[in-house]
């Protein structure tokens, strides 16, 4: 199953999250020293693994600004306008490289520092360099791009939603090893799974955050030389790697596609979870050698699957629209022969928090008090579930 990549696909409510939890529970039951990273956009999986997982919540997620490469940091700062802001990007590139070299001092490594090297740098140094450069400019008409860079940096620093990237602390330290240890579970320390709850990450930078995590996974595997094989599980993968070229942040799609195409050589297995395979980039799904297809009613999605699966499964696919919850058509290298199968029922304490709302019970006995509403407002404002 993990020698290459696998996918779990099916319409919402058919049991995808439970199937993924079951697969992961089966893996860690026999492999105490696994290294599994789950990208969880809906805060579902913490409930399923509890003391077996390191749950990284939005308020204690640490992805400092210096971890982002130049393409990612410009996406955060300028968004879709980045391509038209040539002067601002030139200024930013120069500032970042100078600040990284300044942080490294006169060490031997400083000679190899580029704008993309994961070396810490201080935002305070950037601000001072900006002010010094603006003070030396004789033509005041040239100040506007510098001012735009400075105002955007100040806005990001003051926005609490971005505190995991732009912390308020003045001191910047090189904690790359600590960040990698926590995300990739090195050492495992009894928790072979790390679950990154992305539900509280601002939607405008979610794709960039996923891009950073995917790129870090690839780079870590590359430089660890297969000493730490990794499984990266991407829930709702069609959001990060859409088939359309007009949606989302393209580097995220490229990072996932690179993992799918080249990750196996470096000890990376990719688990792709999606409810809309037809909306998922072909470069990602085509690299999945094992497919678990749960119920799917869309003709478009079914046709897409037929093209992805071998001709031997044609008869099995006819039953896709009518199979029950927890049933799947399984095909590929992770199963002996193409088959229709039923996943075991998980115990209540091992299930993800992805169940359907109980309308009848909630509407008959629900708490409609003012106190309950105030609690909703408080969580909404604090961005805390």
HELIX and SHEET records of a PDB file:
HELIX    1   1 UNK A   16  UNK A   30  1                                  15    
HELIX    2   2 UNK A   46  UNK A   49  1                                   4    
HELIX    3   3 UNK A   50  UNK A   52  5                                   3    
HELIX    4   4 UNK A   58  UNK A   60  5                                   3    
HELIX    5   5 UNK A   65  UNK A   67  5                                   3    
HELIX    6   6 UNK A   70  UNK A   78  1                                   9    
HELIX    7   7 UNK A   79  UNK A   84  5                                   6    
HELIX    8   8 UNK A   86  UNK A  104  1                                  19    
HELIX    9   9 UNK A  108  UNK A  112  5                                   5    
HELIX   10  10 UNK A  123  UNK A  136  1                                  14    
HELIX   11  11 UNK A  140  UNK A  142  5                                   3    
HELIX   12  12 UNK A  143  UNK A  158  1                                  16    
HELIX   13  13 UNK A  160  UNK A  162  5                                   3    
HELIX   14  14 UNK A  176  UNK A  184  1                                   9    
HELIX   15  15 UNK A  203  UNK A  224  1                                  22    
HELIX   16  16 UNK A  237  UNK A  240  1                                   4    
HELIX   17  17 UNK A  250  UNK A  262  1                                  13    
HELIX   18  18 UNK A  263  UNK A  266  5                                   4    
HELIX   19  19 UNK A  277  UNK A  279  5                                   3    
HELIX   20  20 UNK A  282  UNK A  285  1                                   4    
HELIX   21  21 UNK A  299  UNK A  308  1                                  10    
HELIX   22  22 UNK A  311  UNK A  313  5                                   3    
HELIX   23  23 UNK A  314  UNK A  317  1                                   4    
HELIX   24  24 UNK A  348  UNK A  350  5                                   3    
HELIX   25  25 UNK A  359  UNK A  365  1                                   7    
HELIX   26  26 UNK A  370  UNK A  382  1                                  13    
SHEET    1   A 9 UNK A  53  UNK A  56  0                                        
SHEET    2   A 9 UNK A 193  UNK A 197  1                                        
SHEET    3   A 9 UNK A  36  UNK A  40  1                                        
SHEET    4   A 9 UNK A 230  UNK A 234  1                                        
SHEET    5   A 9 UNK A 268  UNK A 274  1                                        
SHEET    6   A 9 UNK A   6  UNK A   9  1                                        
SHEET    7   A 9 UNK A 290  UNK A 293  1                                        
SHEET    8   A 9 UNK A 327  UNK A 332 -1                                        
SHEET    9   A 9 UNK A 339  UNK A 342 -1                                        
END                                                                             
